[in-house]
Amino acid sequence: MTNDALYTAADMADAQAKAFERGVDSVRAGEGLGGWRPIKSAPRDGTHIIAWRGTAHPPHAESMYWCGFDGAEHGKCDGAWHWVQDGDAPKAGPTHWMPLPPAPHASA
């Protein structure tokens, strides 16, 4: 391997930051990222989803669910998106979503 093929930690961090910003820009532009959909099309029945929080600092994805006023599926239902992790609701909800992938198969 030559020195030209080696990346410094700074080079790698810069490349990751640029890739992340391209992803953020494509979501903001409505182009989607591998299946991202507008949040208004997400299921509102307590189904867990991968939610893109584009207005968060920094923008990121996490598992969330909708808890409607009439639903008791998760306890505290207030017509808002909640984190699966602890059931709390963020101040700013998600902007995009995608379904969770299938669970991995158990290895033999």
Phi, psi and omega in degrees: 000132180271167178297331179296332183273351181273138176251140173277165177301323180293320178298315181295317179297320179295317179296320179294318180297319179294318178296318178299314180296323176298320178295315178299315180298321181290325176293316179298326181279356179081012181280337180081164179227102176052044177105007177296137181235155177300142185298334180296344179265002183286151177294141180240049182234019181092359179296134176284137180227166167268119184250135177264119179259080184290343179265356178284163178239107356280158176302144182197170178249147177201165181278129182219171174212155177268135178236098183287167181300328184265356184269143177240017186293339181231010178100273183268099183254125186222020180069043182214165173279138181233151175286138176295322185306312185226359178081356178286160178250133177285160177294320178247124182284180180287160178254334182217167181207165169210156179292154173293145176288165177298151178294151178292152177281144177293136179280147183284000000 
